[in-house]
Amino acid sequence: MRPTPADPEAWNAYLAEGNATQARKRVAADVVLRDPDGNVLLVKPTYKPGWDLPGGMAEDNEAPDDAARRELKEELGLDLPLQGLLVVDWVPPHGPWDDQLAFIFDGGTLDHDQAAAVSPQDEELSELAFVHPRRAGAWLRDRLSRRFDAALAAIAAGRPQFLRDGQSTMP
C-alpha cells in the first residue's frame, strides 16, 4: 500500500526513495562580463585546454545564479550582482559526461577601475583577456561559442534563449 501525506514520516520516506532513483543533472553557470568599451572577459583555465567564460560548475544543491556569483568571487575576486539570465542550454551526453544544464548570466559592465584591476585569484585560472565580442567566439570551444553567440543575441533581444546543444529551439 502506498503511503499518504496523512502519515508524514512514511510519505517522506516514499518520496525520498523516488528521488534517489531520478536523474541528476550537472549544472554549469557562466557569466558575460563587459568592460566599458564593450569587450567581453574571457578566462583561461589551468585544468582544461582553451579559453572560457568566467564561471564554473554548481556544487550540490546550489542554485545556478549562486554558483555563478561564487565562481566570480573565488576566481576573480569580484562580488557582483547578476543582471539576469541570458541562456539555458541543455547539453546532451558526450564523451565521459552525462547530460548537463548550462546557464549563462549577464554580469553587466565593469567600470574602468574594476576592469583594470581584475586578475586571476586562484590556481584554476592562468590568465584573462578582454576581447571584442565578434572575436571572442573564435577563442571559445565550438559548443561554448554557440552558447556565447546566443547570450549576445539575448542581450540584444532583451530575452533569454533556450538551446539544445548550443542550437536555438525557438523562433
Sequence and secondary structure as in RCSB ss.txt:
>XXXX:A:sequence
MRPTPADPEAWNAYLAEGNATQARKRVAADVVLRDPDGNVLLVKPTYKPGWDLPGGMAEDNEAPDDAARRELKEE
LGLDLPLQGLLVVDWVPPHGPWDDQLAFIFDGGTLDHDQAAAVSPQDEELSELAFVHPRRAGAWLRDRLSRRFDA
ALAAIAAGRPQFLRDGQSTMP
>XXXX:A:secstr
    TTSHHHHHHHHHHHHHHS   EEEEEEEEE TTS EEEEEESSSSSBB SEEE  TT  HHHHHHHHHHHH
H       EEEEEEEE  BTTB  EEEEEEEEEE  HHHHHH    STTEEEEEEE HHHHHHHB HHHHHHHHH
HHHHHHHTS EEEETTEE   
